[in-house]
Amino acid sequence: MKITLLSGRIFDVDADLGFDMRVVYSKRSRKLTLRIDKKDRVAVLTIPKYCSRKKAVSFVESHQDWVLDNLRKIPELKSFQENDVISLFGKNYQIVHTEIRGCTKLDKKNKILYVSGGKEFLHRRVKDFIKKIALEEFTKRSEQVAEMIGKTVHNVCIKDTKSRWASCSTLNNINYSWRLALAPEYVIRYIVAHEVSHLKHQDHSAYFWALVEYLEKDASKGRDWLTENGHLLYMYK
């Protein structure tokens, strides 16, 4: 059993519970909590101040079946494969391998993503292609939405982040996770509205959320989808 500590204190469990766990010691928490980090595929135990190790271990052991059951529900990691059907900015495309070099492209009419090169490189080529179109699409969308509120986006970057889906700096630079390209269309619109709203409000105040709702009527729907299903975007390596 692998235990990751987010403090200098020691926490160990005598028995192998069958799953990895991240331990957080919190002065603000009032009770023991155990949750599943679906992105990192690990159980997270939060221990409040003055809680004994014995009580914490007993708590984890009593929830062993719950943790294992929820970890099993997380989809296994996979690579992009030929004939997979993936969603790109709200539209489904089937991955089809082609031997023609330099021919990785979208056939929007027939809903096909043609991927060139050796089959052994198909996953990487699909991933690189998604990042490429993600940069183009998120840049275009961000600039269009920013124009609606009289703001300018300085730069857009595509990354592979785990802590957040996107971010906006005080210099008007916006970063997006490439995995968002695989999300439903209304989720993508929500994320763009969210980050562009930060060009005007660098916080999450009532004014900020009012602007998000103004820019995207399905904002709450998109936010709920990410809360419930965001981990599915990490299904691909």
Buried (B, 14 or more C-beta within 10 A) or exposed (E): BEBEBEEEEEBEBEEEBEBBBBBBBBEEBEEBBBEBBBEBBBBBBBBBEEBEEEEBBEBBEEBBEEBEEBBEEBEEEEEBEEEBEBBBBEEEBBBBBBEEEEEBBBEEEEEBBBBBBEEEEBBBBBBEBBBBBBBEBBBEBBBEBBEEEEBEBEEBEBBEBEEEBBBBEEEBEBBBBBBBBBBBEBBBBBBBBBBBBBBEBEEEEEEBBEBBBEBBEBBEBBBEBBEEEBBBBBEBE
